[in-house]
Amino acid sequence: MRFAGYAAIFNRVDKGGDIIRPGAFGEFPEGKSLPLLWQHDPMRRIGRVDFVREDRRGLRVIGSVSTATRAGREAAAMLSRAAVKGLSFGYRVKRAAGDKPRELLDLDVAEISLVTFPMQTYAKVHIISGA
């Protein structure tokens, strides 16, 4: 099952009190894929994200959920029923400024996750194919 959406939206305070500024993600190397995790659990890899780019809105992602594992089948079933459609990302802060909200200016993204409760309300899957 393939999907597309936004793992982060710029200039919106998230539930943790952070705000991601344009340019925070920088450039992703061509051909680099990121792991797709279920609920940020590194033991539950459910696929991969093949397209990751910063655009004017935020962090645009396109990926696929594999049904080869139990977690992947669970995620695909919930995604196809729109029971789960939140996206999130695991990261390390390289540069930030301020406090409440903390402005995230340079981030190193380690993974993308399909989640029930995203930190940002608008970070979600918008398109599903192969459901």
Secondary structure, 3 states (H helix, E strand, C coil): CEEEEEEEECCCECCCCEEECCCCCCCCCCCCCEEEEECCEEEEEEEEEEEEEECCCEEEEEEEECCCCHHHHHHHHHHHCCCCCEEEEEEEEEEEECCCCEEEEEEEEEEEEEECCCCCCCCEEEEEECC
